[in-house]
Amino acid sequence: MSLDISPSASGSPRRAGSAGEPGFTLVELLVVIAIIAILAGLLLPALSRAKSQAVSLGCLNNLKQLTACWHLYTVDNHDIVPPNNFVYDIISDQPLVQGGSWCTNLAPYDADPAGIQNGMLFQYNQSLGIYRCPADKSTLQTRDGTKLSQPRLRSYNMSQSFNGYSAFNTNIYSFIPCFGRWTEVRSPDTTKCFVFLDVHEDEILDTEFGIPTQAYYPYANTWWDVPANRHNQGCNFSFADGHAEHWRWIAPKVVSVPRGYIQSVAPEEQVDYNRIQTGFRQSLN
């Protein structure tokens, strides 16, 4: 059986786009483009938020891994928490205190990972990546401030509340109360006491994060160190019980003084400052 598909007398096959099948008009095309633009405007912010949340989760995971290392050290050393004895004076460009420590990396300057690798936590997780926040886009620089292309190695500090330099040199620094053992953690308790936190890229220097304590500086209202602001105007923390949290700030954290100098707390960030105070040991009692 065969079919005759040749044009008949009544007409020939029509092609798409012929006069009988008109295409889109200009108005219709503009409407489609406008709809696509509206959809893109709705979806892109959501995608951006999802990406930001994913990066923040990566940072939280880093902090949890560092805190797991911190706990393993404590178990191996009869309840003694890892030492936190590296405090630097940017004016003299020399350490104020330097001893056994979880890390001795100078975040803005050190390209050599030795300060991390020779620290007391690296044996428990030998990944350099867990020391750097994935949202931290800062790079190394020279001492004179020249920016380099190499990313920094570290974004996190350990809280002064754990075996800080007061434990290392009690004659000079006894006004910084800290815990030497995990079982000593009572006020604040292990669910509220910070261990590691994400530090502002314009302020981070040595490896200890601290603020004035109420028992010894009752009227102080200053930042010694400034927390990060890179996670949707927020910062990530890990705690002595092992969990990690994201805190969103009421006011953005901006470094307004040269690196290493004390910064006043702005009135609009007072609530944030009071909140972060709750995560530190405030007295030796």
C-alpha atoms as one frame of an Amber mdcrd trajectory, in Angstrom:
protein
   0.000   0.000   0.000   1.340   3.433  -0.873   0.358   6.938   0.095   0.297
   9.864  -2.230   1.815  12.823  -0.403   2.208  15.034  -3.407   0.447  18.398
  -3.382  -3.178  18.047  -4.361  -5.206  20.376  -6.388  -6.871  21.637  -3.267
  -3.628  22.987  -1.792  -0.078  22.197  -0.742   1.339  21.411   2.732   1.770
  24.585   4.776   5.063  25.500   6.496   5.362  26.852  10.018   5.320  30.578
  10.024   3.123  30.872   6.978   0.358  33.378   6.869  -2.028  30.786   8.256
   0.082  30.304  11.474   1.324  33.693  12.654   4.260  33.858  15.198   4.405
  35.822  18.462   3.699  39.501  18.273   6.107  41.999  19.773   3.718  42.658
  22.661   3.530  38.929  23.455   7.320  38.633  23.429   7.638  41.581  25.789
   5.109  40.001  28.154   7.068  36.721  28.215  10.325  38.576  28.874   8.678
  40.547  31.686   7.376  37.341  33.283  10.850  35.767  33.093  12.359  38.885
  34.679   9.819  38.795  37.528  10.501  35.107  38.164  14.251  35.734  38.152
  13.782  38.589  40.599  11.884  36.254  42.915  14.261  33.307  42.607  17.677
  34.977  42.710  17.367  36.342  46.289  16.191  32.909  47.442  19.138  31.250
  45.708  21.485  33.826  47.229  20.088  33.141  50.707  20.418  29.393  50.157
  24.049  29.816  49.132  24.730  32.045  52.159  23.125  29.500  54.466  25.180
  26.691  52.938  28.388  28.653  53.530  27.347  29.378  57.115  26.678  25.669
  57.655  30.193  24.954  56.385  31.571  27.399  58.944  29.517  25.818  61.729
  30.852  22.421  60.714  34.437  23.728  60.936  33.777  25.034  64.432  32.247
  21.737  65.531  35.273  19.853  64.206  37.685  22.163  66.015  35.669  21.721
  69.206  35.757  17.940  68.754  39.576  18.213  68.599  39.430  20.380  71.708
  37.441  17.683  73.532  39.798  14.905  72.399  42.749  16.837  73.784  40.872
  17.230  77.076  40.180  13.495  77.259  43.822  12.664  76.521  45.104  15.102
  79.144  43.057  14.218  82.220  40.416  16.929  81.834  42.876  19.792  81.145
  41.633  21.968  78.283  43.971  22.906  75.414  46.239  25.859  76.264  45.511
  29.186  74.649  48.789  31.013  75.182  49.527  33.127  72.140  48.822  36.830
  72.587  50.467  39.338  70.257  51.292  43.038  70.504  50.954  44.589  67.075
  52.764  47.784  68.145  55.998  46.065  69.132  55.377  43.264  66.601  56.260
  40.758  69.312  54.299  38.214  71.356  53.106  39.424  74.745  52.770  35.793
  75.765  54.004  32.779  73.869  53.900  29.247  75.183  52.221  25.937  74.514
  49.051  26.732  72.598  46.352  25.316  70.366  47.726  27.568  67.602  50.361
  30.287  67.081  49.339  31.498  63.615  49.244  35.255  62.962  46.173  35.348
  60.752  46.896  38.402  58.544  50.555  37.625  57.877  51.485  33.930  58.153
  51.598  32.001  54.888  53.468  29.162  56.588  50.995  26.693  58.161  53.498
  25.751  60.889  51.645  27.848  63.466  48.620  25.617  62.966  50.380  22.322
  62.346  52.521  22.657  65.474  49.505  23.549  67.590  48.046  21.090  70.045
  44.848  20.378  68.124  46.244  19.543  64.695  47.078  15.959  65.685  43.361
  15.223  66.015  42.327  16.545  62.601  45.071  17.319  60.090  42.924  19.410
  57.767  44.023  23.017  57.438  40.627  23.817  55.935  38.749  23.610  59.235
  40.680  26.642  60.523  39.231  28.961  57.867  35.646  30.142  57.460  34.409
  29.491  53.879  32.840  32.974  53.839  36.132  34.649  54.774  37.455  36.181
  51.541  40.367  38.008  53.174  43.900  37.483  51.921  47.322  37.641  53.490
  49.159  40.932  53.691  52.636  42.198  54.455  53.473  44.058  57.647  53.187
  47.378  55.779  49.634  46.525  54.691  50.264  45.412  51.113  47.541  42.953
  50.100  48.637  39.594  48.702  46.638  37.135  46.609  46.965  34.108  48.895
  43.945  33.403  51.142  44.521  33.475  54.891  44.828  30.207  56.751  42.712
  31.028  59.791  39.441  32.778  60.678  38.768  31.515  64.227  39.953  32.325
  67.733  39.605  30.476  71.018  37.864  32.214  73.890  39.931  33.767  76.687
  37.723  31.757  79.074  39.769  28.624  78.388  43.315  28.366  79.687  44.216
  31.779  78.366  47.361  33.672  79.169  46.188  34.242  82.724  46.753  30.534
  83.354  50.167  30.762  81.701  51.360  33.853  83.609  49.206  34.322  86.692
  51.420  37.036  88.223  50.663  39.510  85.445  47.394  38.393  83.892  45.356
  37.092  86.802  42.588  39.581  85.951  41.525  37.381  83.010  39.443  34.582
  84.576  39.549  31.283  82.710  38.852  27.589  83.103  41.758  25.169  83.200
  39.643  21.998  83.190  36.463  21.061  81.394  34.772  19.932  84.616  35.316
  23.427  86.077  32.940  24.983  83.562  30.028  26.154  85.675  29.339  29.850
  85.091  28.511  30.068  82.291  27.765  26.374  81.930  28.957  24.194  79.050
  25.913  24.988  76.902  26.583  28.743  77.054  30.374  29.101  77.342  32.082
  29.851  74.027  35.116  27.843  72.905  35.705  29.043  69.318  34.178  31.857
  67.319  34.411  33.462  63.917  36.456  36.690  64.147  36.142  39.835  62.022
  38.656  39.733  59.165  39.736  43.352  59.784  40.557  42.680  63.439  41.843
  39.106  63.831  45.527  38.850  64.722  46.601  36.342  67.386  44.660  33.277
  68.484  42.752  34.458  71.555  39.404  36.273  71.596  38.614  38.365  74.638
  36.589  41.248  76.029  36.785  43.022  79.402  35.351  40.951  82.243  32.792
  42.463  84.579  34.552  41.594  87.838  37.784  43.370  86.864  36.527  45.998
  84.388  33.021  46.760  85.718  32.627  49.957  83.689  34.410  48.895  80.522
  32.309  48.965  77.396  34.835  48.118  74.718  35.759  45.441  72.228  39.228
  43.968  72.681  38.406  41.734  69.736  35.522  42.040  67.265  33.345  39.099
  66.185  32.674  38.378  62.520  29.843  39.953  60.572  30.063  37.926  57.353
  27.178  35.483  57.866  24.105  37.572  57.004  25.158  40.178  59.596  25.981
  37.439  62.062  28.643  35.241  63.580  29.128  31.553  64.365  30.165  30.110
  67.731  30.986  26.732  69.242  30.359  25.895  72.883  31.946  23.751  75.574
  29.297  21.033  75.270  30.250  20.579  71.600  27.372  22.250  69.781  27.633
  25.269  67.451  25.250  28.179  66.840  24.715  31.068  64.460  23.934  34.449
  66.022  22.535  37.318  63.986  23.539  40.772  65.204  21.139  43.649  65.752
  23.816  46.061  64.506  26.544  45.239  61.971  30.052  44.715  63.328  32.486
  47.211  61.799  36.135  47.647  62.783  36.681  51.391  63.191  40.215  51.410
  64.665  43.560  50.040  63.457  44.081  46.314  63.941  45.028  45.435  67.513
  43.560  48.554  69.150  40.642  48.752  71.595  37.316  49.792  70.053  34.359
  51.395  71.820  30.987  49.673  71.707  28.564  51.705  69.606  25.197  52.470
  71.287  23.261  50.544  68.651  25.273  47.359  69.291  24.975  47.392  73.091
  22.469  44.521  73.083  24.866  42.447  70.962  27.730  43.225  73.329  25.689
  42.275  76.390  24.716  39.029  74.696  28.294  38.048  73.919  29.338  38.820
  77.493  27.139  35.948  78.639  29.439  33.479  76.889  32.577  34.360  78.917
  33.699  33.534  82.419  33.396  36.822  84.276  35.192  36.191  87.602  37.427
  33.704  89.405  34.695  32.922  91.943
